[in-house]
Amino acid sequence: MILVTGGAGFIGGNFILDWLAQSNEPVINLDKLTYAGNLDTLKSLKDDARHVFVRGDIGDRELLAKLLAEHKPRAVINFAAESHVDRSIHGPGEFIQTNVGGTFNLLEAVRGYWNALPPDRNTAFRFLHVSTDEVYGSLGPDDHPFTEENNFEPNSPYSASKAASDHLVRAWHHTYGLPVLTTNCSNNYGPYHFPEKLIPLVILNALNGKPLPIYGDGMQIRDWLYVKDHCSAIRRVLEAGKPGETYNVGGWNEKPNIDVVKTICSILDELKPRADGKPYVEQITYVTDRPGHDRRYAIDASKLERELGWKPAETFETGIRKTVEWYLANQDWVQNVTSGAYREWVSKQYGSR
Ligand code: NAD
């Protein structure tokens, strides 16, 4: 049994689907179902006893203690977070509450549980914290990609809150001996991505004849990883990572945002041409840049490759094609999440919070 937090989100949802496709080990999924949580992603597990969903907050220590005592997981994997940089600029409070306060409460609940385990607890249990490359700040054009040795220099409320959570996780290992692992990953893309993020937003706006917004000059560089490759890295780190260590996860796929958008446009031109026969790039519109927008992120994943033998299965070209194909084939998921029908279902099912 493993306990996953934030498993109704983009990466956590993909992780649970992959986990249960590859193993019979059950998963408890604790998720608050914020606007970003979507149980539709896990619809195929509706009648699957291996997936136990619990709506709740990682800040709720009492609930966590109860779940841990009842299910006795051998691992806790923390995906739960507020994750959208733009939202963190307009309302940083939630980010501090969940990413910092929530992680603290989760660590304390896990520490209580781990302390009470039999003497083999350091090999029998692991806490894996999922984090981002944004904690390292921004790179200049000629800088080497981030390694695990880079200093933390977060620039947005989101990355600052994630950096704080990474520090807490590190401290709980050094101070209390909790067997923790941290992964810092580059930008993910793929199926079930909430349509406020760049790649799904561009696909959906293109199909709906809307503008394709590009911040500033579009030359901000991000390093992209197909979400299933992130999931395989997390499984590998959970299996073989050394407690107390952090592992950078990335696919060596640095791309300026404008190139990502143009690639999506050309795949759509091929798979779903516009009714008027014109290319989708005509919909590109430049908008005012985000304040404090980091120029370049890039990950050096060689520690994970060298020490744990992990490699991504997709290149950017194969992964982005799969992603566009997935969005074209799963318009019902998209409709549900964008029309508000899903939020209505959540408040009927769980009451509004
Ligand atoms: P997401 O926003 O899609 O999902 C987050 C999930 O956490 C949602 O289901 C939400 O309901 C849940 N949640 C939020 N607050 C909660 C709380 N207090 N208690 C319980 N559940 C709560 O995010 P994502 O893109 O899937 O990211 C998952 C993790 O991976 C985050 O920690 C993020 O920082 C990290 N990460 C994301 C990326 C990326 O490109 N998306 C890259 C690297 C790391």
Boltz pocket constraint, residues with backbone or C-beta under 6 A from the ligand:
constraints:
  - pocket:
      binder: B
      contacts: [[A, 5], [A, 6], [A, 7], [A, 8], [A, 9], [A, 10], [A, 11], [A, 12], [A, 30], [A, 31], [A, 32], [A, 33], [A, 34], [A, 35], [A, 36], [A, 37], [A, 38], [A, 56], [A, 57], [A, 58], [A, 59], [A, 78], [A, 79], [A, 80], [A, 81], [A, 82], [A, 83], [A, 84], [A, 98], [A, 102], [A, 130], [A, 131], [A, 132], [A, 133], [A, 162], [A, 184], [A, 185], [A, 186], [A, 187], [A, 188], [A, 189], [A, 194]]
      max_distance: 6.0
